[in-house]
Amino acid sequence: MSKTLTQLACQRVQALTPYLSARRIGGKGHVFLNANEAPKAEQYELDCSRLNRYPECQPPEVIRRYAAYAGLTADQVLVSRGSDEAIELLIRTFCEPGEEEILFCPPTYGMYSISAETCGVGMRTLPPLPDFQPDVPAILAELSRGKPIKVLFFCSPNNPTGTLVAREKLIPILEATAGKSIVVVDEAYIEFCPEASMVDLIRHYPHLVITRTLSKGFALAGLRCGFTLANPEVINLLLKVIAPYPIPEPVAQIAAQALSPEGLDTMRSRVAWLNRLKAELKAELAQQPCVQSLFDDHGNFLLARFDSGSALFAAMVDAGIILRDFGSKPMLENCVRITIGDEAEMAAVLDVLKRL
């Protein structure tokens, strides 16, 4: 008897549970605050005269402008299809399937595990400390156990807790992993707290890698454009693995405009506006009886612990407001994440909260 098409797939793919992005989860409503997207889009120009040609693998103007923005040189920057592709490239480049593993500290971004599973690479997880900082002694001890840990992922600001990895926590890990592992700091939300970036440490620790994106502060989630910042040796290794034409021509054109001086000014104005709305929402949430506690606020979202997260989530759904329920994640019982939207969207959230 012939096998079904599903049975023909790799065993690891058959067993894989896909990452439940906000779009896959869906939901019926008119206010979507579940994907950490910017509330408004900008307008860009598009030159279609080159669409008959394959694009550059690494568009020079995009690379040049992002390097200038990040304070690096062009040979320290790689552009990819979102930082999700960067995560998978790092695993594919540095981990032997079945022989080496990655390490991360949940609750955190779900694509670290999905990318590892897709690549057939094992995972090691360690819970963070109660303040959601990495447990450095536990991590250092784990490095000497079992299969080699080749890539360590730290999200800062962390999604969904909003926590920043403290520099004094990261440096001992960098010291211990030199010559043994790649340490990745995922800075997808760094535009909302640029002073907290670890990018300056790349010159001291050649195995440190920073991943970035245009999805959040730049309001270009639909563009799928991300960056890897690392020393040139790492970048050259990733260039061996990345697809020949990863960045479509329209993406390159829009990314270059977003990274122009005018585009950077627009981004910074947007971030200031969203940070102000976030501070206002946090102050209001702190006054609500149903809110038990509020987490750090270093991204474009707030995570809050409610008396009943499921009841709060359901009440929002009834009002057409879709948030993200994290109550099933470790250490996050009754926690719901709220993306910072515009003034009207934040007012709608508060209206429901005040009626609970």
QUICOR-V731779 format. One line per field, one symbol per residue. burial: 1 if it has 16 or more other ideal C-beta (glycine too) atoms within 10 Angstrom, else 0. A space follows every 10 residues. Layout:
burial = ???
This chain:
burial = 0000000000 0000000000 0100001010 1111111110 0000000000 0000110110 0110111011 0100011111 1111111111 1111100001 1111111111 1111111101 1111000100 0111110010 0110000011 1111111111 1111100011 0011001000 1111111111 1110011110 1100101111 1111111111 1011111111 1001101100 0100011111 1111111110 0011011001 1011101100 1101100101 1001111111 1111110010 0110111010 1111111000 0101111111 1000110111 011000
